[in-house]
Amino acid sequence: MLKLLAADGIDPEIQAHYRLITSINDTVGMHTHDFFELFLILKGSIVHVINGKRQLLQENTLVFIRDRDVHCYEKASDGDCQFINLSFYKEVIDELFAFLGTGFPSDRLFEPELPPTILLSKTEKEYVRYRLDQMNVIPSDEKLVVKAEVRALLTDLFSRYIRITAEQDDPYGQPEWFLTLCSEMRKKEHFTRGTAALLQLSGKSHAYLCRMFKLHLKISPTQFINELRLSYAENLLLNTDMDILDISLETGLENVSYFYELFKRRHHMTPYRFRQFGRIMRDKL
């Protein structure tokens, strides 16, 4: 078993290392390590093989990898993946949990077999990416400044996102048919057709699919499909000048009022405001 060591790849003065991984081909095989990691999926999806289980992780997913986890990455059926990895010393996590105090459920992050995993919104993903990218702006010789920024970021991420996963861990791996189904549903020709495509591709009953989605993803099939539709809509809002009505229809949501309702529930803003905010954030990166 390959074991990666902090002493071999992490600056001891900063006690953390940040890198952008542009392809699954740039990752190592099955391994463990004596340090901790956070990774955030920026584009695409991956199959995360972790502690003998297989998880399909989609864009915007944030994962906390513990020093006892054994894992590797595989390409999903819909292509390659790009993600950010932040590695840090055990000392950093110990100091973080000591700072957050006994009210933070740190022990519960280590109990489940699978690591804490949370699906961020598009806006939250861009916020986390922006915070990570700020570390690259700091001059390389100002290591203590980078060290402080890493700790500030980790405090923010763990208090804002990671803590809520303590009660949401899925102790079961996802079966191959479920992984394949979710990958297929990420194709535009399928998610725009909604649950009809889901039923046709799976060959299973609606009731059974509801149970499986609740078990493995803790959402309903309809919620899963709407998440795909909204992610596609977010991309169109940020990268095209398409009319919002046309974007709604393009995602398969013919009821524009329902599209607005789903979008505001997810982002707490209208599609128009999201487009404005996203372009402002993009200009800052």
C-alpha positions in Angstrom: 0.0 0.0 0.0 1.4 3.4 -1.0 1.6 5.8 1.9 2.2 9.5 1.2 4.1 11.4 3.8 3.7 15.1 4.8 7.5 15.4 5.1 7.9 14.6 1.4 5.5 17.1 -0.1 4.3 19.7 2.3 6.3 22.8 3.3 7.0 22.5 7.0 6.8 26.3 7.5 3.4 26.6 5.9 2.2 23.1 7.0 -0.1 23.0 4.0 0.0 22.5 0.2 -2.5 23.6 -2.4 -2.7 22.4 -5.9 -5.1 22.3 -8.9 -5.5 18.9 -10.4 -6.7 19.1 -14.0 -7.1 15.4 -14.8 -7.7 12.1 -13.0 -4.6 11.0 -14.9 -2.5 13.3 -12.6 -3.5 11.4 -9.4 -1.8 8.4 -7.8 -3.4 5.0 -7.4 -4.8 3.5 -4.2 -3.0 5.2 -1.2 -3.2 6.5 2.3 -1.2 9.2 4.0 -0.1 10.7 7.4 -1.8 14.0 6.7 -5.3 15.4 6.0 -6.9 16.7 2.9 -9.8 18.7 1.6 -10.7 18.4 -2.1 -13.3 20.3 -4.0 -14.6 19.2 -7.4 -14.6 22.1 -9.8 -15.7 20.5 -13.1 -17.1 17.1 -14.0 -17.6 14.1 -11.7 -15.5 11.3 -10.4 -15.8 7.9 -8.9 -14.1 8.1 -5.5 -13.0 4.6 -4.3 -12.7 5.1 -0.5 -12.2 2.5 2.2 -13.5 -0.3 0.0 -16.6 1.6 -1.1 -17.3 3.5 -4.4 -19.0 6.9 -4.5 -20.0 8.9 -7.5 -19.1 12.5 -6.6 -20.4 15.4 -8.7 -19.3 18.9 -9.4 -19.3 21.3 -6.4 -18.6 18.4 -3.9 -16.3 19.1 -0.9 -14.7 16.2 0.9 -12.6 16.0 4.1 -10.1 13.1 3.8 -8.8 11.8 7.2 -5.3 10.4 7.8 -6.7 6.8 8.1 -8.6 6.8 4.8 -7.5 4.6 1.9 -8.6 6.0 -1.4 -8.0 6.7 -5.1 -9.9 8.3 -8.0 -11.4 6.9 -11.1 -13.0 8.6 -14.1 -16.8 8.6 -14.2 -18.5 7.4 -17.4 -19.2 11.1 -18.4 -15.5 12.0 -18.7 -12.6 13.6 -16.8 -12.7 15.8 -13.7 -10.9 18.9 -12.4 -10.5 19.5 -8.7 -8.6 21.4 -6.0 -6.7 19.6 -3.3 -5.5 21.2 0.0 -3.2 19.0 2.1 -2.3 19.9 5.6 -0.4 18.6 8.7 -2.2 16.7 11.5 -1.0 19.4 13.8 -3.1 21.9 11.8 -6.3 19.9 12.3 -5.5 19.3 16.0 -5.1 23.1 16.5 -8.2 23.8 14.6 -10.4 21.5 16.7 -8.8 22.9 19.9 -9.7 26.4 18.7 -13.3 25.5 17.8 -13.7 23.9 21.2 -15.9 21.1 22.6 -19.0 22.5 20.9 -17.7 21.4 17.6 -18.4 17.7 16.8 -14.9 16.8 15.8 -15.1 13.2 17.1 -18.1 12.5 14.9 -16.1 13.4 11.8 -13.9 10.4 12.4 -16.5 7.8 13.4 -18.1 6.9 10.1 -16.5 4.6 7.6 -16.8 7.1 4.8 -15.4 10.6 5.1 -17.5 13.8 5.5 -18.8 14.9 2.1 -21.0 17.9 1.3 -22.5 19.1 -2.0 -22.1 22.9 -2.2 -24.1 25.2 -4.3 -22.4 26.8 -7.4 -22.1 30.1 -5.5 -20.6 28.4 -2.5 -18.1 26.5 -4.7 -17.0 29.8 -6.3 -16.6 31.3 -2.9 -14.4 28.4 -1.7 -12.4 28.5 -4.9 -11.9 32.2 -4.5 -10.6 31.8 -1.0 -8.2 29.1 -2.1 -6.9 31.1 -5.1 -6.1 34.0 -2.8 -3.3 32.0 -1.3 -1.6 32.0 -4.7 -1.6 35.8 -4.7 0.5 36.0 -1.5 4.2 36.3 -2.3 6.0 32.9 -2.0 8.5 34.2 0.6 5.7 35.3 3.0 5.2 31.8 4.3 3.8 32.9 7.7 1.1 34.9 5.9 0.2 31.9 3.8 0.1 29.7 7.0 -2.3 32.2 8.6 -4.5 32.3 5.5 -4.7 28.5 5.4 -5.8 28.4 9.1 -8.4 31.1 8.5 -9.8 29.3 5.5 -10.0 25.9 7.3 -11.8 27.5 10.3 -14.3 29.0 7.9 -14.8 25.8 5.9 -15.2 23.5 8.9 -17.5 25.8 10.8 -19.5 26.7 7.8 -19.8 23.4 5.9 -18.0 20.3 7.4 -19.7 20.4 10.8 -23.2 19.8 9.3 -22.1 16.5 7.8 -21.7 14.9 11.2 -25.3 13.8 11.1 -25.5 13.1 7.4 -22.9 10.4 6.7 -23.9 7.5 4.4 -22.5 4.2 5.8 -23.1 2.4 2.6 -21.3 2.3 -0.7 -23.1 2.9 -3.9 -23.8 -0.2 -6.1 -22.4 -0.2 -9.7 -25.9 0.1 -11.3 -26.6 3.2 -9.2 -23.2 4.8 -10.1 -23.9 4.1 -13.8 -27.4 5.5 -13.6 -26.3 8.7 -12.0 -23.6 9.2 -14.5 -26.0 8.6 -17.4 -28.5 11.1 -15.9 -25.8 13.8 -16.1 -26.1 13.8 -19.9 -28.3 16.7 -21.1 -30.5 14.4 -23.2 -31.5 12.5 -20.1 -31.8 15.1 -17.2 -34.0 17.3 -19.5 -36.5 14.5 -19.8 -36.8 14.2 -16.0 -38.0 11.1 -14.1 -39.2 9.4 -17.3 -35.5 9.0 -18.4 -34.5 7.9 -14.9 -37.1 5.1 -14.9 -36.3 4.1 -18.5 -32.5 3.9 -17.9 -32.8 2.1 -14.6 -35.5 -0.4 -15.4 -36.6 -0.1 -11.8 -39.8 1.1 -10.1 -40.2 4.7 -9.0 -40.7 3.6 -5.3 -37.4 1.6 -5.4 -35.5 4.5 -6.9 -36.9 6.8 -4.2 -35.5 4.4 -1.5 -32.1 4.2 -3.2 -31.7 7.9 -3.7 -32.7 8.6 -0.1 -30.2 5.9 1.1 -27.2 6.9 -1.0 -27.7 10.6 -1.7 -30.2 11.6 0.9 -32.4 13.3 -1.7 -35.3 12.2 -3.9 -34.9 11.4 -7.6 -36.7 14.6 -8.5 -34.3 16.6 -6.3 -31.4 14.9 -8.0 -32.7 15.7 -11.5 -33.5 19.3 -10.5 -29.9 19.7 -9.1 -28.6 18.7 -12.5 -30.9 21.0 -14.3 -29.9 23.9 -12.0 -26.2 23.2 -12.4 -26.7 23.3 -16.2 -28.7 26.6 -15.9 -25.9 28.1 -13.7 -23.4 27.3 -16.5 -25.6 29.0 -19.1 -26.2 32.0 -16.9 -22.5 32.5 -16.3 -21.2 31.7 -19.7 -23.8 32.8 -22.2 -26.2 35.7 -22.9 -29.2 33.4 -23.3 -32.5 34.8 -22.1 -33.5 33.4 -18.7 -36.8 32.1 -20.2 -34.9 30.2 -22.8 -32.5 28.8 -20.2 -35.4 27.5 -18.2 -36.8 25.7 -21.3 -33.3 24.4 -22.2 -33.1 22.6 -18.8 -36.4 20.9 -19.3 -38.3 23.1 -16.9 -41.2 24.4 -19.0 -42.8 26.1 -15.9 -40.7 29.2 -15.6 -42.2 30.1 -12.2 -41.2 26.7 -10.9 -37.7 27.3 -12.3 -37.4 30.6 -10.4 -38.7 29.0 -7.3 -36.1 26.2 -7.4 -33.3 28.6 -8.2 -34.2 31.0 -5.4 -34.5 28.1 -3.0 -30.9 27.0 -3.9 -29.2 30.4 -4.2 -31.4 32.8 -2.3 -31.3 35.1 -5.3 -33.0 35.3 -8.7 -31.3 33.9 -11.8 -30.6 37.5 -13.0 -28.9 38.4 -9.7 -26.9 35.2 -9.8 -25.7 36.1 -13.3 -24.5 39.5 -12.1 -22.8 38.1 -8.9 -21.1 35.3 -10.8 -19.6 37.6 -13.4 -18.3 39.9 -10.6 -16.7 36.9 -8.8 -15.2 35.7 -12.1 -13.6 39.1 -12.8 -11.9 38.9 -9.4 -10.3 35.5 -10.0 
